[in-house]
Each structure stands twice: as structure tokens, then as C-alpha cells.
């Protein structure tokens, strides 16, 4: 970009052609207060706190919405500008209930900070604001309209970042408010609980239920890591205090998601109520009993020798939540063709047809086959492509689908040939399908168009990493004499079975009814207690960073102990 020079407050500064005055100020360390501005959102000039004086122009201009030009002379800190800003902040405090002492985000509130920066230590006007609604219909967060300043960050974030278009403004003047859909409660609306609005809110209007009153950001630790829910590999920031997770935020610098998360990555891990498995267990007299780790390792070794269990009759199943480092150790215990992926399996297209996540935004036609990713980040990517780029969406589904309203056409799986017309008119067509479909279905999809790329959506966070080292899901587990399942913190229900194995070892994080089917149960750290790497659907290797101290040994340590004992 071409460089430009400005004079701001008497000093020469530089910027780039196309920058706003606010961007130039921020990049040069010049303080200009804002409440409606956010680095990931388009600017609207809603709060008017960034007003500046520009030589040659009448009145005052919002710095966020004014393009910087070469030679421009700007003043940001005159006495009159400060007086105007102070008045606007005092009016904001008068419109709604911003009584800081009772607010969950006191100390982290942007409105509070700009008030202190302008010498406002108490409200100028009486606290006689009208009572407005508090919407507590969502499981994970609350919308308190009393503390809303109508900056519209949440509205823009829902549309521009998450792609859901749930929020908007309604009413006029003092009656203006944020609404979901056609003035429904959050719980009854099309809100997916992705929490993007919560992360961008500058006040206590949107409140996280789990972390409210549990600490200011200055009292917390923030650890950058990678989400382990699905194969997209979103960048996250884990907020912890005293070895407890308070909340999970999207990482604005995340190479894949750029800050957006889904309900599964942001909220569900924090609200997991399953009881942890801390000590190993051995089945004695038909019931599992706690033992020390050494005893459990010895017992497994003895049973393997007693039952003549070896690499020819032992099968391993590994969770796609396992890191690459865990997977490499696990696979070394078996023949490679005797190790499979634990959980749902996705058949991938040929390498020359394989799409990447970036293909979603560049595609002009998307065929979505038997999937409804409404609550997933990939669903946000599809919605943004349809709404921003006018991408045609062809839905192939027998069931009601959350994407019905934005699709160009919806057809049944046995009418798949109807999609050919849309694909033939497209320059960059894309076909996305889910796990669980057959190999014949994948072949049929790949034959719809010579131009189309295919994306088989991998369910597991590290499914790609497992494939890269030769682990797949095509394992006939019913023929195993011994079965070792490294489930990590995966859900066991509907996934874990004993099959016909004579001896079963299960390594898992939680005490659930399904563990009763195992002969030996070993503990496993949860996602936040690991350090390593996982490989996302595109093949991008990203770091997983430990944010909590674990009450159990790492999976690598336990497996190495077992390998050592078996080799004696």
C-alpha cells in the first residue's frame, strides 16, 4: 500500500492509503477513545467518542469512519473535543443502568475505562433509568439490556464474523434495542450460541454464566491453544485462574478461524459435568476396583503373557482427539494395519479432488450432502460465502435443515443428478459431505462434476494427523483377541464397545457407565492438560498448549510404562 503522511496533534505520522484516521492514530500510539470500534468489524461511528478535528473541515468527524489522506492535519485532544467526549460518556451512563459496583465485568469494562480516562468517577445524573429486560433464556450466557450501550458490535459480529445474521436493532430513540430475529428471546431464536457477540461486547450487557464474578482478566492466565472439538482446528484462548477454566475465547490471530468459534468449542468444554477418572481400575470379581498405576501396568503385562496376546491378535483404537505425539507412541505398540480410529469415520476423496477450508469462501456453488453444520464453525464459513459472496447453495438432505432458508435448491439424495446443472454453471464448485456415508456415495459425489472439489468433513480434531501416520477406520474389531482403546476425553456412549475381545484396556478421562465393559481402565488427561500438536482437515499442524495442571500422568508416560513392561 502507498504510504501517506499526516500531522496529528502537531506531529508528523505515517499511515497507508485507505487507512481510517483512527487506524493511523492507533498504529502510531495516539490515544483516541472508542466503544463501537473493533479490529475485526466494519466501523459505523455509533458511539461518537472518536470525534476529531480536521483542518479545513467543518465540525467534528468520527475518526473510525473518516479516511486518512496525505497531508491531512488532525487534532484529537483539544479541550473542546475532550468536553464533547466527556458529555457523551455521561449521557451513556444516564441512558441505562451502568452501576459499576454491581456489574459482573467491573474492572474489565471498556465503558468504565473510558470514563476513568476522562476523569469521570461518578455518574452526573440520577440512577432513574427505566427497567428493561434481562434475557436469560440461553444456557451459556445472559443478555442484560440494562447495560447495553447500543454500540452494535454484537450485531456486526453476528453477521460479519459468525455469519448467522440473528441480531439487529429495533425501535427508535430511547426505545432502541437489540433484538434476535423478529424480537424473539435468544433461547427461542435462530441463535446457535456461538458466543461471538459475547466476546466483542464492551460492557456487561452479554454475560458468560460460567465466569461471572470469578476474576478480572488481570487476575487470570491466558493460554493460546487449538480447539479439539472438530477437524477445523480453530485457534482458542483459554482463560484460567487457580487451575480452573473460566472461559474459552476465539483467538483473533487464529490462522483458520480468525476468532470465530462454535458452541461446541467455546462453551461445552467448560460446562462438561462428567466426573474425572483419576486412578486406574482393574476388574475383580466382576466389578472395577481402584489400584495404583504400577499394579494396573503389571496386570496388563501378565494378562498379555497369560493369554498369548501379541501384535497378530491385538487391535488398537485411538481417539482423533489424541495428539500426533500420543498417536506415534500408540501405533508403535501394534501392527499398523491393526490400529483404527475411535468414533465416526469419514471416507476422503481422491487427493486431486480434495478441497481446503479456504475453498469454501472462494466457491461460487456449494453442494452440501447429508449434513447440517449449523452449530459448527464450518457452518459459519458456508453462511458467509452464501450471504457475502452470493454463492449458490445446493442442499441434499431428506430432513429439515437449518440451511433451508439460504439454499438455492433443496433436493433428496436420490435426486442427486439435479445438482449437476448448478455445478456445470459454476467456476469453482465445491461438494461437502459428512462422516458415515458409504464409499459408493463418495464415488457418486465425485462423479457429479469434473471441476468440483470435495471435502469429506472429518469429525475428529486430529483425524488428518492419524491418517498421515497410516491409521484408518477400516478395522474389523470383532476379530480382536485383545482390544486397547485410547479414548482420551472423547464421549464413550455409542462409540465404545467390547466387541468379542477376551481382554479390553480402556484409557479415558471420565467415569461413565461405559467403562464397566473394560477389564482395565487407565486415566487420561483432558484436552486442556496436554501439550503437543494436532493436524487439521487442511493438513495444517498446530500446537496444543497445556493450560491446566493434570491430576494424572500424560498418555505418553503411561504408554511408555506399558511398552517397557511388555518388553521385559
KOLDRENGU-115941 format. One record per residue (C-alpha): chain; x, y, z. Coordinates in steps of 0.5 Angstrom, whole numbers. Layout:
# residues N
[drenro A,[X,Y,Z]];
...
# end
This chain:
# residues 568
[drenro A,[0,0,0]];
[drenro A,[2,7,-1]];
[drenro A,[5,11,5]];
[drenro A,[2,17,7]];
[drenro A,[4,23,12]];
[drenro A,[-1,26,17]];
[drenro A,[0,32,22]];
[drenro A,[-3,29,28]];
[drenro A,[-3,34,35]];
[drenro A,[3,38,31]];
[drenro A,[7,31,30]];
[drenro A,[8,28,23]];
[drenro A,[6,21,23]];
[drenro A,[5,16,17]];
[drenro A,[0,11,15]];
[drenro A,[-2,7,9]];
[drenro A,[-7,9,4]];
[drenro A,[-14,7,5]];
[drenro A,[-13,7,13]];
[drenro A,[-18,11,17]];
[drenro A,[-16,17,22]];
[drenro A,[-17,12,28]];
[drenro A,[-13,7,25]];
[drenro A,[-7,12,24]];
[drenro A,[-8,14,31]];
[drenro A,[-8,7,34]];
[drenro A,[-2,5,30]];
[drenro A,[2,11,32]];
[drenro A,[1,10,39]];
[drenro A,[-4,16,39]];
[drenro A,[-10,15,44]];
[drenro A,[-17,16,41]];
[drenro A,[-23,13,46]];
[drenro A,[-27,8,42]];
[drenro A,[-33,4,44]];
[drenro A,[-36,2,38]];
[drenro A,[-30,0,34]];
[drenro A,[-27,-7,34]];
[drenro A,[-21,-9,30]];
[drenro A,[-25,-15,26]];
[drenro A,[-31,-11,25]];
[drenro A,[-33,-5,20]];
[drenro A,[-34,2,23]];
[drenro A,[-40,5,24]];
[drenro A,[-39,11,28]];
[drenro A,[-44,9,33]];
[drenro A,[-41,12,40]];
[drenro A,[-38,18,37]];
[drenro A,[-33,18,42]];
[drenro A,[-27,18,37]];
[drenro A,[-29,25,34]];
[drenro A,[-23,29,32]];
[drenro A,[-22,36,29]];
[drenro A,[-19,36,22]];
[drenro A,[-16,42,19]];
[drenro A,[-21,45,13]];
[drenro A,[-27,41,15]];
[drenro A,[-33,44,19]];
[drenro A,[-35,41,26]];
[drenro A,[-32,34,28]];
[drenro A,[-31,28,25]];
[drenro A,[-31,21,27]];
[drenro A,[-24,18,26]];
[drenro A,[-26,11,25]];
[drenro A,[-31,13,19]];
[drenro A,[-26,18,16]];
[drenro A,[-21,16,11]];
[drenro A,[-14,19,12]];
[drenro A,[-11,23,7]];
[drenro A,[-4,25,5]];
[drenro A,[-2,32,8]];
[drenro A,[-8,32,13]];
[drenro A,[-8,36,19]];
[drenro A,[-12,33,25]];
[drenro A,[-13,35,33]];
[drenro A,[-15,29,37]];
[drenro A,[-14,32,44]];
[drenro A,[-17,40,44]];
[drenro A,[-20,42,50]];
[drenro A,[-27,42,46]];
[drenro A,[-26,35,44]];
[drenro A,[-25,33,51]];
[drenro A,[-31,36,53]];
[drenro A,[-35,33,48]];
[drenro A,[-33,26,49]];
[drenro A,[-34,27,57]];
[drenro A,[-41,29,56]];
[drenro A,[-42,23,51]];
[drenro A,[-40,19,56]];
[drenro A,[-44,22,62]];
[drenro A,[-50,21,57]];
[drenro A,[-49,14,56]];
[drenro A,[-49,13,64]];
[drenro A,[-55,16,64]];
[drenro A,[-59,12,59]];
[drenro A,[-58,5,62]];
[drenro A,[-56,2,69]];
[drenro A,[-49,2,69]];
[drenro A,[-48,2,76]];
[drenro A,[-41,-1,76]];
[drenro A,[-41,-4,83]];
[drenro A,[-46,-9,82]];
[drenro A,[-43,-11,75]];
[drenro A,[-40,-17,73]];
[drenro A,[-35,-14,69]];
[drenro A,[-33,-8,73]];
[drenro A,[-25,-8,72]];
[drenro A,[-26,-10,65]];
[drenro A,[-31,-6,62]];
[drenro A,[-29,-1,56]];
[drenro A,[-34,4,58]];
[drenro A,[-32,4,65]];
[drenro A,[-24,5,63]];
[drenro A,[-26,11,58]];
[drenro A,[-30,14,64]];
[drenro A,[-24,14,68]];
[drenro A,[-19,16,63]];
[drenro A,[-24,23,62]];
[drenro A,[-24,24,70]];
[drenro A,[-31,21,71]];
[drenro A,[-31,18,78]];
[drenro A,[-39,18,79]];
[drenro A,[-45,19,75]];
[drenro A,[-47,26,73]];
[drenro A,[-55,24,73]];
[drenro A,[-59,20,78]];
[drenro A,[-60,13,77]];
[drenro A,[-67,13,75]];
[drenro A,[-67,9,69]];
[drenro A,[-73,5,66]];
[drenro A,[-72,-2,67]];
[drenro A,[-71,-6,61]];
[drenro A,[-71,-14,60]];
[drenro A,[-66,-19,62]];
[drenro A,[-66,-25,57]];
[drenro A,[-63,-31,61]];
[drenro A,[-66,-36,56]];
[drenro A,[-59,-38,54]];
[drenro A,[-56,-44,57]];
[drenro A,[-49,-41,57]];
[drenro A,[-50,-33,57]];
[drenro A,[-54,-28,59]];
[drenro A,[-56,-21,55]];
[drenro A,[-58,-16,60]];
[drenro A,[-61,-10,56]];
[drenro A,[-60,-5,62]];
[drenro A,[-52,-5,61]];
[drenro A,[-53,-4,53]];
[drenro A,[-50,2,50]];
[drenro A,[-52,0,43]];
[drenro A,[-45,0,40]];
[drenro A,[-48,-5,35]];
[drenro A,[-41,-9,36]];
[drenro A,[-46,-16,37]];
[drenro A,[-50,-14,31]];
[drenro A,[-44,-13,27]];
[drenro A,[-40,-19,30]];
[drenro A,[-46,-24,29]];
[drenro A,[-47,-22,21]];
[drenro A,[-39,-21,19]];
[drenro A,[-35,-26,23]];
[drenro A,[-40,-31,25]];
[drenro A,[-45,-31,19]];
[drenro A,[-51,-32,23]];
[drenro A,[-55,-26,22]];
[drenro A,[-59,-27,28]];
[drenro A,[-58,-20,31]];
[drenro A,[-61,-13,29]];
[drenro A,[-63,-6,32]];
[drenro A,[-71,-5,33]];
[drenro A,[-74,2,36]];
[drenro A,[-72,9,36]];
[drenro A,[-69,14,40]];
[drenro A,[-70,12,48]];
[drenro A,[-74,6,45]];
[drenro A,[-68,3,41]];
[drenro A,[-66,-4,43]];
[drenro A,[-62,-10,41]];
[drenro A,[-67,-16,38]];
[drenro A,[-66,-23,36]];
[drenro A,[-69,-25,30]];
[drenro A,[-76,-22,30]];
[drenro A,[-76,-20,37]];
[drenro A,[-75,-27,40]];
[drenro A,[-72,-29,46]];
[drenro A,[-65,-31,45]];
[drenro A,[-67,-38,47]];
[drenro A,[-73,-38,42]];
[drenro A,[-69,-35,36]];
[drenro A,[-64,-38,31]];
[drenro A,[-58,-36,35]];
[drenro A,[-53,-42,35]];
[drenro A,[-50,-40,42]];
[drenro A,[-43,-39,38]];
[drenro A,[-41,-33,43]];
[drenro A,[-38,-29,38]];
[drenro A,[-43,-23,41]];
[drenro A,[-41,-24,48]];
[drenro A,[-33,-24,46]];
[drenro A,[-34,-17,43]];
[drenro A,[-39,-14,48]];
[drenro A,[-35,-8,51]];
[drenro A,[-40,-8,57]];
[drenro A,[-43,-12,62]];
[drenro A,[-49,-13,57]];
[drenro A,[-47,-20,55]];
[drenro A,[-45,-24,61]];
[drenro A,[-42,-31,61]];
[drenro A,[-45,-35,66]];
[drenro A,[-39,-39,68]];
[drenro A,[-34,-34,69]];
[drenro A,[-38,-28,72]];
[drenro A,[-35,-25,78]];
[drenro A,[-30,-30,78]];
[drenro A,[-24,-26,77]];
[drenro A,[-22,-20,73]];
[drenro A,[-17,-21,67]];
[drenro A,[-11,-18,70]];
[drenro A,[-12,-24,75]];
[drenro A,[-13,-29,70]];
[drenro A,[-8,-33,66]];
[drenro A,[-9,-33,58]];
[drenro A,[-6,-39,54]];
[drenro A,[-7,-40,47]];
[drenro A,[-8,-47,44]];
[drenro A,[-12,-50,39]];
[drenro A,[-19,-53,40]];
[drenro A,[-20,-60,40]];
[drenro A,[-28,-61,38]];
[drenro A,[-27,-62,31]];
[drenro A,[-22,-62,25]];
[drenro A,[-23,-55,23]];
[drenro A,[-17,-53,28]];
[drenro A,[-20,-46,31]];
[drenro A,[-15,-42,35]];
[drenro A,[-17,-41,42]];
[drenro A,[-15,-37,48]];
[drenro A,[-16,-41,55]];
[drenro A,[-18,-36,61]];
[drenro A,[-16,-40,67]];
[drenro A,[-15,-38,74]];
[drenro A,[-13,-42,80]];
[drenro A,[-12,-48,75]];
[drenro A,[-20,-48,73]];
[drenro A,[-22,-46,66]];
[drenro A,[-26,-39,67]];
[drenro A,[-28,-39,59]];
[drenro A,[-25,-40,52]];
[drenro A,[-25,-34,47]];
[drenro A,[-23,-35,40]];
[drenro A,[-16,-33,38]];
[drenro A,[-17,-26,33]];
[drenro A,[-10,-28,31]];
[drenro A,[-12,-36,29]];
[drenro A,[-10,-38,22]];
[drenro A,[-16,-42,21]];
[drenro A,[-22,-38,25]];
[drenro A,[-20,-31,26]];
[drenro A,[-23,-31,32]];
[drenro A,[-30,-34,31]];
[drenro A,[-32,-41,35]];
[drenro A,[-38,-45,35]];
[drenro A,[-42,-47,42]];
[drenro A,[-38,-54,42]];
[drenro A,[-31,-50,42]];
[drenro A,[-33,-44,46]];
[drenro A,[-38,-47,52]];
[drenro A,[-39,-54,52]];
[drenro A,[-32,-56,55]];
[drenro A,[-32,-51,60]];
[drenro A,[-39,-54,62]];
[drenro A,[-37,-61,62]];
[drenro A,[-40,-64,68]];
[drenro A,[-37,-71,67]];
[drenro A,[-33,-74,74]];
[drenro A,[-26,-75,72]];
[drenro A,[-22,-81,73]];
[drenro A,[-16,-80,77]];
[drenro A,[-14,-87,79]];
[drenro A,[-13,-94,75]];
[drenro A,[-18,-99,76]];
[drenro A,[-18,-107,75]];
[drenro A,[-24,-111,74]];
[drenro A,[-24,-116,80]];
[drenro A,[-30,-120,82]];
[drenro A,[-34,-117,76]];
[drenro A,[-33,-110,79]];
[drenro A,[-28,-105,77]];
[drenro A,[-23,-103,83]];
[drenro A,[-18,-97,84]];
[drenro A,[-11,-99,84]];
[drenro A,[-4,-96,83]];
[drenro A,[-1,-95,76]];
[drenro A,[4,-100,77]];
[drenro A,[-1,-105,79]];
[drenro A,[-5,-104,73]];
[drenro A,[1,-104,68]];
[drenro A,[3,-110,72]];
[drenro A,[-3,-113,71]];
[drenro A,[-4,-112,63]];
[drenro A,[3,-115,62]];
[drenro A,[1,-121,66]];
[drenro A,[-5,-122,62]];
[drenro A,[-2,-121,55]];
[drenro A,[3,-126,57]];
[drenro A,[-2,-131,60]];
[drenro A,[-7,-130,54]];
[drenro A,[-1,-130,49]];
[drenro A,[-3,-123,46]];
[drenro A,[1,-121,41]];
[drenro A,[1,-116,35]];
[drenro A,[-2,-121,31]];
[drenro A,[-9,-121,35]];
[drenro A,[-9,-115,39]];
[drenro A,[-12,-109,36]];
[drenro A,[-12,-101,38]];
[drenro A,[-17,-96,37]];
[drenro A,[-15,-89,38]];
[drenro A,[-19,-82,39]];
[drenro A,[-18,-77,34]];
[drenro A,[-17,-72,40]];
[drenro A,[-10,-75,41]];
[drenro A,[-4,-71,39]];
[drenro A,[1,-73,34]];
[drenro A,[6,-75,39]];
[drenro A,[1,-79,43]];
[drenro A,[-1,-83,36]];
[drenro A,[6,-84,35]];
[drenro A,[7,-88,41]];
[drenro A,[1,-91,41]];
[drenro A,[2,-94,34]];
[drenro A,[8,-97,36]];
[drenro A,[5,-102,40]];
[drenro A,[1,-105,35]];
[drenro A,[2,-107,27]];
[drenro A,[0,-101,23]];
[drenro A,[-6,-105,20]];
[drenro A,[-8,-107,27]];
[drenro A,[-10,-99,29]];
[drenro A,[-16,-96,27]];
[drenro A,[-19,-89,29]];
[drenro A,[-24,-89,35]];
[drenro A,[-31,-86,33]];
[drenro A,[-34,-84,27]];
[drenro A,[-30,-85,20]];
[drenro A,[-30,-81,14]];
[drenro A,[-28,-83,7]];
[drenro A,[-24,-78,4]];
[drenro A,[-24,-76,-4]];
[drenro A,[-18,-77,-8]];
[drenro A,[-12,-73,-7]];
[drenro A,[-13,-69,-13]];
[drenro A,[-20,-67,-12]];
[drenro A,[-19,-65,-4]];
[drenro A,[-21,-58,-2]];
[drenro A,[-19,-54,3]];
[drenro A,[-23,-49,8]];
[drenro A,[-21,-43,4]];
[drenro A,[-24,-46,-2]];
[drenro A,[-31,-45,2]];
[drenro A,[-30,-37,1]];
[drenro A,[-28,-38,-6]];
[drenro A,[-33,-42,-9]];
[drenro A,[-39,-40,-13]];
[drenro A,[-43,-46,-12]];
[drenro A,[-43,-51,-6]];
[drenro A,[-47,-58,-5]];
[drenro A,[-48,-60,2]];
[drenro A,[-49,-67,2]];
[drenro A,[-53,-70,8]];
[drenro A,[-50,-65,13]];
[drenro A,[-53,-59,18]];
[drenro A,[-47,-56,21]];
[drenro A,[-51,-50,23]];
[drenro A,[-47,-50,30]];
[drenro A,[-40,-52,27]];
[drenro A,[-35,-46,25]];
[drenro A,[-35,-49,18]];
[drenro A,[-43,-47,18]];
[drenro A,[-41,-40,19]];
[drenro A,[-36,-41,13]];
[drenro A,[-41,-43,9]];
[drenro A,[-46,-38,11]];
[drenro A,[-41,-32,10]];
[drenro A,[-40,-35,3]];
[drenro A,[-47,-35,1]];
[drenro A,[-49,-28,4]];
[drenro A,[-43,-24,3]];
[drenro A,[-41,-28,-4]];
[drenro A,[-47,-30,-7]];
[drenro A,[-45,-37,-7]];
[drenro A,[-51,-42,-9]];
[drenro A,[-52,-47,-4]];
[drenro A,[-55,-54,-6]];
[drenro A,[-58,-58,0]];
[drenro A,[-58,-65,-1]];
[drenro A,[-62,-68,5]];
[drenro A,[-68,-72,7]];
[drenro A,[-69,-68,13]];
[drenro A,[-71,-61,16]];
[drenro A,[-64,-57,15]];
[drenro A,[-62,-50,18]];
[drenro A,[-59,-48,12]];
[drenro A,[-66,-49,8]];
[drenro A,[-68,-41,8]];
[drenro A,[-61,-39,5]];
[drenro A,[-60,-45,0]];
[drenro A,[-62,-44,-8]];
[drenro A,[-65,-51,-8]];
[drenro A,[-66,-57,-4]];
[drenro A,[-66,-64,-6]];
[drenro A,[-67,-71,-4]];
[drenro A,[-61,-76,-4]];
[drenro A,[-64,-80,-9]];
[drenro A,[-65,-74,-14]];
[drenro A,[-57,-72,-13]];
[drenro A,[-57,-71,-21]];
[drenro A,[-61,-65,-20]];
[drenro A,[-55,-62,-17]];
[drenro A,[-51,-63,-24]];
[drenro A,[-54,-56,-27]];
[drenro A,[-51,-52,-21]];
[drenro A,[-45,-55,-21]];
[drenro A,[-44,-54,-29]];
[drenro A,[-45,-47,-29]];
[drenro A,[-40,-46,-23]];
[drenro A,[-33,-44,-24]];
[drenro A,[-31,-46,-17]];
[drenro A,[-36,-51,-15]];
[drenro A,[-35,-55,-8]];
[drenro A,[-38,-61,-5]];
[drenro A,[-38,-62,2]];
[drenro A,[-40,-69,6]];
[drenro A,[-41,-71,13]];
[drenro A,[-38,-78,16]];
[drenro A,[-42,-84,16]];
[drenro A,[-43,-84,8]];
[drenro A,[-41,-90,4]];
[drenro A,[-36,-91,-1]];
[drenro A,[-41,-91,-6]];
[drenro A,[-44,-85,-4]];
[drenro A,[-37,-81,-4]];
[drenro A,[-36,-84,-11]];
[drenro A,[-42,-82,-14]];
[drenro A,[-41,-75,-11]];
[drenro A,[-34,-74,-14]];
[drenro A,[-37,-76,-21]];
[drenro A,[-42,-70,-21]];
[drenro A,[-37,-65,-24]];
[drenro A,[-30,-65,-27]];
[drenro A,[-29,-58,-24]];
[drenro A,[-32,-60,-17]];
[drenro A,[-27,-60,-11]];
[drenro A,[-29,-65,-5]];
[drenro A,[-29,-64,3]];
[drenro A,[-30,-70,7]];
[drenro A,[-31,-67,14]];
[drenro A,[-27,-70,19]];
[drenro A,[-31,-71,25]];
[drenro A,[-24,-71,30]];
[drenro A,[-19,-66,31]];
[drenro A,[-13,-70,29]];
[drenro A,[-17,-75,24]];
[drenro A,[-12,-72,19]];
[drenro A,[-6,-73,23]];
[drenro A,[-8,-80,25]];
[drenro A,[-9,-81,17]];
[drenro A,[-2,-78,16]];
[drenro A,[1,-84,20]];
[drenro A,[-3,-89,17]];
[drenro A,[-8,-90,22]];
[drenro A,[-15,-91,19]];
[drenro A,[-22,-93,21]];
[drenro A,[-23,-100,17]];
[drenro A,[-21,-105,22]];
[drenro A,[-25,-111,24]];
[drenro A,[-25,-110,31]];
[drenro A,[-29,-116,32]];
[drenro A,[-23,-121,31]];
[drenro A,[-19,-118,36]];
[drenro A,[-17,-122,42]];
[drenro A,[-15,-116,46]];
[drenro A,[-17,-109,45]];
[drenro A,[-14,-103,47]];
[drenro A,[-18,-96,47]];
[drenro A,[-14,-90,48]];
[drenro A,[-21,-85,48]];
[drenro A,[-18,-79,51]];
[drenro A,[-23,-75,53]];
[drenro A,[-28,-77,48]];
[drenro A,[-35,-79,49]];
[drenro A,[-36,-86,50]];
[drenro A,[-43,-87,49]];
[drenro A,[-45,-90,42]];
[drenro A,[-37,-91,41]];
[drenro A,[-34,-96,46]];
[drenro A,[-36,-103,46]];
[drenro A,[-32,-109,48]];
[drenro A,[-34,-113,42]];
[drenro A,[-32,-120,42]];
[drenro A,[-25,-119,45]];
[drenro A,[-23,-123,51]];
[drenro A,[-19,-117,54]];
[drenro A,[-20,-110,54]];
[drenro A,[-16,-104,56]];
[drenro A,[-19,-97,56]];
[drenro A,[-16,-91,57]];
[drenro A,[-20,-85,58]];
[drenro A,[-21,-79,62]];
[drenro A,[-28,-79,65]];
[drenro A,[-32,-84,70]];
[drenro A,[-38,-86,66]];
[drenro A,[-42,-92,66]];
[drenro A,[-39,-95,59]];
[drenro A,[-32,-96,63]];
[drenro A,[-36,-102,66]];
[drenro A,[-34,-106,59]];
[drenro A,[-27,-106,60]];
[drenro A,[-22,-110,64]];
[drenro A,[-17,-105,66]];
[drenro A,[-19,-97,66]];
[drenro A,[-13,-92,65]];
[drenro A,[-13,-85,67]];
[drenro A,[-12,-80,61]];
[drenro A,[-11,-72,61]];
[drenro A,[-17,-68,58]];
[drenro A,[-15,-63,52]];
[drenro A,[-13,-57,57]];
[drenro A,[-8,-61,60]];
[drenro A,[-4,-63,54]];
[drenro A,[2,-60,50]];
[drenro A,[3,-63,43]];
[drenro A,[1,-62,36]];
[drenro A,[-6,-64,32]];
[drenro A,[-7,-63,25]];
[drenro A,[-13,-60,22]];
[drenro A,[-17,-62,16]];
[drenro A,[-12,-58,11]];
[drenro A,[-6,-61,14]];
[drenro A,[-4,-55,18]];
[drenro A,[0,-58,24]];
[drenro A,[-2,-53,30]];
[drenro A,[0,-53,37]];
[drenro A,[-4,-56,43]];
[drenro A,[-1,-52,49]];
[drenro A,[-3,-54,57]];
[drenro A,[-7,-49,61]];
[drenro A,[-8,-53,67]];
[drenro A,[-4,-58,71]];
[drenro A,[-7,-65,71]];
[drenro A,[-8,-70,76]];
[drenro A,[-6,-76,72]];
[drenro A,[0,-78,68]];
[drenro A,[1,-76,61]];
[drenro A,[-2,-81,56]];
[drenro A,[5,-82,53]];
[drenro A,[8,-83,60]];
[drenro A,[3,-89,61]];
[drenro A,[4,-92,55]];
[drenro A,[12,-92,55]];
[drenro A,[11,-95,62]];
[drenro A,[7,-100,59]];
[drenro A,[11,-101,53]];
[drenro A,[17,-102,58]];
[drenro A,[14,-107,62]];
[drenro A,[11,-111,56]];
[drenro A,[18,-112,53]];
[drenro A,[21,-115,59]];
# end
